[in-house]
Amino acid sequence: EGHTAHYVRLTRLLRELSIAKGDGQYAKLLANLAKVDVLILDDWGLMKLNAENRRDLLEVLEDRHGRRSTIATSQLPMDQWHDVIGDATLADAILDRLVHNAYKINLRGESMRKTQSKLTDTATSE
């Protein structure tokens, strides 16, 4: 359809941003993330964010806010996201850019990975 997309697990993105600071590629990485039509941040909330993570995530979301689409996936209920982000002021700023004007979809049922594993299970019963 002519739209660009980038999928990344949040923990990996935060690690990439940290490394990019060290090798002088931080601004370039932020610019590339800002240009992608749809950024998919998977596994939101698997770890508590540290101060550097919070600042980096805010930069990414600020560059995209109102311009491009961002999708966050998580098994963590949204009412716990603030605590995982930490620092109340930055958590408010991050969630303000991510959650307001968002479509929220709560899924129920088995994990797709679990469902798909049943389809590819090669074990035979005797």
Secondary structure, DSSP 4 states (H G I P E B T S, - for coil): ----EEEEEHHHHHHHHHHHHHTT-HHHHHHHHHH-SEEEEESTTSS---HHHHHHHHHHHHHHTTTSEEEE--SS-GGGHHHHH-SHHHHHHHHHHHHTT-------SS-HHHHHHHHH------
